[in-house]
Amino acid sequence: MTPTDFWREDSPCGGLVIHEGPRNGGRWSLTDSLTRIGRTSDCDLRLTGAGVREVHCVILLTPTGPLLRSVRGCTYVNQIAVEQK
């Protein structure tokens, strides 16, 4: 399945849009309490680009909105390196 298969216009927590690589333009809705992003088969959203770690980051849905946590390094959000946002 591609990220676009998981896009819901009515997702209450928004979603992710891929801006680079072979999945450029792909969209992924945030509907689960935890979304794992990385290159292993255990991840909910698998990315295979250079520099993507086995588990690159996780997104937790909290009462105040989505919280991104980088795993063992930095993750870029809107071209800004973050450990947690």
N, C-alpha and C positions, 0 to 999 in steps of 0.2 A: 504494500500500500504506500502511496505517496503522501506527503504532508497535506496536500490539498484535500485528500479523502477525509481528513479529520478537522475540517473547518466548519464551524457553525456560526452563522451570522448572529444568532441570539446568545452566544456564549457570554455569561455574566462577568467573566473575568478577563475577557479579551483573548489575545492569542499572539503568536509569533509569526513573523514574516522573514523568510530567508532571502538575503540580499546578495549572496555570492555563491559561485560554484554551480554544479550541474542542476541543483534544485532551486536556482534563483527564481524568486517569485512564489515559491511554495508557501502555504499558510498552514498553521497548526493551532487549533483552539485549545485553550487551557480549561479543561473540564474535570480533571482528576485532582485530588488533593496534593499529589506529588507527581511531577513529570521529570524523568531522568533523560538527559540529553548527552549523547556521546557516540562512540563507534562500536560498542559491543552489542550483541543480540539482546542483552538484558535491558537496554535503554528503550524508552518509549519512543523517542525521536532519534533515529540513527543518522549520523552525519559521517561522511568518510573523507572529508577534506584534510589537507595537510595541516597539522597542528591541532587536530581534534583529539583529545585524550579519550581513553577507554570510557570513563564517565567524566564528561567535561564540566557539567554543572547540573544542578537540580533547581526546579522551580516549585516552591511550596505555595499553596493557596492559603492565605491567612485571613482573619476577619478584616484586616485593613487593606487587603489586596495581595497580588502576587509578590513573592519574595524570591529573588534569584540568589543562589549560593554557588560560587565557583568551587570546584573540587580539585585540590592540589595544583593551584595555579590561578592565573587571571582569566577572566572571560570578558569579551568585549560586548558592551551594550551601546548601541548608537556610536560606535567608534571610540568609546571610552573604556579603559581597562578597569574592571571592578572585581572585588572579592565577594561583595554582598551588596545587593541593591534592592 
